[in-house]
């Protein structure tokens, strides 16, 4: 179950990244595009944190 949630978060982060870049470069809406890129960065950081093994758990 956790793997499925992490996969969905990765796909959502990729979609946010693509949408943010489209907003910035094609539609010249820097504020919303930057916020979408920031949200994608937060998602990627959460996935990275959740993927780390805990203390005392095998790698």
C-alpha positions as CSV (number, residue, x, y, z in Angstrom):
1,X,0.0,0.0,0.0
2,X,2.8,2.4,0.8
3,X,4.5,1.8,-2.5
4,X,1.3,2.6,-4.3
5,X,0.9,5.9,-2.4
6,X,4.6,6.9,-3.1
7,X,4.1,6.1,-6.8
8,X,1.0,8.3,-7.0
9,X,2.9,11.1,-5.3
10,X,5.7,10.8,-7.8
11,X,3.3,11.0,-10.7
12,X,1.6,13.9,-9.2
13,X,4.9,15.6,-8.6
14,X,5.9,15.1,-12.3
15,X,2.5,16.5,-13.4
16,X,3.0,19.5,-11.2
17,X,6.5,20.0,-12.6
18,X,5.3,19.8,-16.2
19,X,2.3,22.1,-15.5
20,X,4.4,24.6,-13.7
21,X,6.9,24.8,-16.5
22,X,4.1,25.2,-19.0
23,X,2.6,28.1,-16.9
24,X,6.0,29.8,-16.6
25,X,7.2,29.5,-20.2
26,X,4.1,29.3,-22.4
27,X,1.5,31.3,-20.5
28,X,3.9,33.7,-18.8
29,X,2.2,33.2,-15.4
30,X,5.3,33.1,-13.2
31,X,3.5,33.2,-9.8
32,X,1.3,30.2,-10.2
33,X,4.0,28.3,-12.1
34,X,6.5,28.9,-9.3
35,X,4.0,27.7,-6.7
36,X,3.4,24.5,-8.7
37,X,7.1,23.9,-8.9
38,X,7.4,24.5,-5.1
39,X,4.5,22.0,-4.5
40,X,6.3,19.4,-6.7
41,X,9.5,19.9,-4.8
42,X,7.7,19.3,-1.5
43,X,6.2,16.1,-2.8
44,X,9.5,14.9,-4.0
45,X,11.1,15.6,-0.6
46,X,8.3,13.8,1.2
47,X,8.8,10.7,-1.0
48,X,12.5,10.8,-0.3
49,X,11.9,11.0,3.4
50,X,9.3,8.2,3.4
51,X,11.6,6.0,1.4
52,X,14.4,6.0,3.9
53,X,14.6,3.0,6.2
54,X,13.9,3.7,9.9
55,X,16.4,3.1,12.7
56,X,17.0,-0.6,13.4
57,X,15.4,-1.7,10.2
58,X,17.3,-3.6,7.5
59,X,18.3,-1.4,4.5
